């Protein structure tokens, strides 16, 4: 997966904060191991997963001890079977011990997001509907989790409040109407497409009349989604892009995707995270 300059900087910040809260001013227990002891540790997936998080592990090792050698046996985005060794760390035993928990924390969290995303993507396969993440992320780890969503085959919605317009029910209430909110968006941000959340077919028609480019269909049932798709095709000039959202469970995905919506946005990809079970085990230590 591609890592751009912005994400590289975020990875360094994520790792520095994580190491600071874990190691503080020194790893007391690691000092029980002789300073010259060399170690090799293997990282094993204890359950099936989609891998994500290697750049964070690499950065943990760089910040703890640049001499740690990291060998990956699979790549981010790969499907991994249970009991598979996915990587090895070699170098100072003290340094690897200090890096272990932070490295695994990132890898198990991001692989969990990638794994769940992959399940949603597979459930929508063949429909043409794409799976999106949301802003419901762990604070401070938004770009990390959005990277993991891409590893799982999903797509990113807006990164934050700063890079796209999404008019929701409270914006509409504050602006006075759907038309007023869209008009304000056109005036202030003429180069940005407008996405607006609608909660019924009547609001969908108002948003189409206001020429919003994208509509978020909030908590629509399957029948209502199919109706929204039909109304959009018949009355949109041009038709808007449609995004279904609101408590979508994995078992709902195939039916929702089959209605003809363009996107499904799923907050649980990043907010309902159960870490993947990983372990790191040392081989026999040796004195260098």
Secondary structure in CASP SS format (residue, H / E / C, confidence):
PFRMAT SS
TARGET T0000
AUTHOR 0000-0000-0000
METHOD secondary structure of the structure
MODEL  1
X C 1.00
X C 1.00
X C 1.00
X C 1.00
X H 1.00
X H 1.00
X H 1.00
X H 1.00
X H 1.00
X H 1.00
X H 1.00
X H 1.00
X H 1.00
X H 1.00
X H 1.00
X H 1.00
X H 1.00
X H 1.00
X H 1.00
X H 1.00
X H 1.00
X H 1.00
X H 1.00
X C 1.00
X C 1.00
X C 1.00
X C 1.00
X C 1.00
X C 1.00
X H 1.00
X H 1.00
X H 1.00
X C 1.00
X C 1.00
X C 1.00
X C 1.00
X E 1.00
X E 1.00
X E 1.00
X E 1.00
X E 1.00
X E 1.00
X E 1.00
X E 1.00
X E 1.00
X C 1.00
X C 1.00
X C 1.00
X E 1.00
X E 1.00
X C 1.00
X C 1.00
X C 1.00
X H 1.00
X H 1.00
X H 1.00
X H 1.00
X H 1.00
X H 1.00
X H 1.00
X H 1.00
X H 1.00
X H 1.00
X H 1.00
X C 1.00
X C 1.00
X C 1.00
X C 1.00
X E 1.00
X E 1.00
X E 1.00
X E 1.00
X C 1.00
X C 1.00
X C 1.00
X C 1.00
X C 1.00
X C 1.00
X E 1.00
X E 1.00
X C 1.00
X C 1.00
X C 1.00
X E 1.00
X E 1.00
X E 1.00
X E 1.00
X E 1.00
X E 1.00
X E 1.00
X E 1.00
X E 1.00
X H 1.00
X H 1.00
X H 1.00
X H 1.00
X H 1.00
X H 1.00
X H 1.00
X H 1.00
X H 1.00
X H 1.00
X H 1.00
X H 1.00
X H 1.00
X H 1.00
X H 1.00
X H 1.00
X H 1.00
X H 1.00
X H 1.00
X H 1.00
X H 1.00
X H 1.00
X H 1.00
X H 1.00
X H 1.00
X H 1.00
X H 1.00
X H 1.00
X H 1.00
X H 1.00
X H 1.00
X C 1.00
X C 1.00
X C 1.00
X C 1.00
X C 1.00
X C 1.00
X E 1.00
X E 1.00
X E 1.00
X C 1.00
X C 1.00
X C 1.00
X C 1.00
X C 1.00
X C 1.00
X C 1.00
X C 1.00
X C 1.00
X H 1.00
X H 1.00
X H 1.00
X H 1.00
X H 1.00
X H 1.00
X H 1.00
X H 1.00
X H 1.00
X H 1.00
X C 1.00
X C 1.00
X C 1.00
X E 1.00
X C 1.00
X C 1.00
X C 1.00
X C 1.00
X C 1.00
X C 1.00
X C 1.00
X C 1.00
X C 1.00
X E 1.00
X E 1.00
X E 1.00
X C 1.00
X H 1.00
X H 1.00
X H 1.00
X H 1.00
X H 1.00
X H 1.00
X H 1.00
X C 1.00
X C 1.00
X H 1.00
X H 1.00
X H 1.00
X H 1.00
X H 1.00
X H 1.00
X H 1.00
X H 1.00
X H 1.00
X H 1.00
X H 1.00
X C 1.00
X C 1.00
X C 1.00
X C 1.00
X C 1.00
X E 1.00
X E 1.00
X E 1.00
X E 1.00
X E 1.00
X C 1.00
X C 1.00
X H 1.00
X H 1.00
X H 1.00
X H 1.00
X H 1.00
X H 1.00
X H 1.00
X H 1.00
X H 1.00
X C 1.00
X C 1.00
X C 1.00
X C 1.00
X E 1.00
X E 1.00
X E 1.00
X E 1.00
X E 1.00
X C 1.00
X C 1.00
X C 1.00
X H 1.00
X H 1.00
X H 1.00
X H 1.00
X H 1.00
X H 1.00
X H 1.00
X H 1.00
X H 1.00
X H 1.00
X H 1.00
X H 1.00
X H 1.00
X H 1.00
X C 1.00
X C 1.00
X C 1.00
X C 1.00
X C 1.00
X E 1.00
X E 1.00
X E 1.00
X E 1.00
X E 1.00
X C 1.00
X C 1.00
X C 1.00
X C 1.00
X H 1.00
X H 1.00
X H 1.00
X H 1.00
X H 1.00
X H 1.00
X H 1.00
X H 1.00
X C 1.00
X C 1.00
X C 1.00
X C 1.00
X C 1.00
X E 1.00
X E 1.00
X E 1.00
X C 1.00
X C 1.00
X H 1.00
X H 1.00
X H 1.00
X H 1.00
X C 1.00
X C 1.00
X C 1.00
X C 1.00
X C 1.00
X C 1.00
X E 1.00
X E 1.00
X E 1.00
X E 1.00
X E 1.00
X C 1.00
X C 1.00
X C 1.00
X E 1.00
X E 1.00
X C 1.00
END
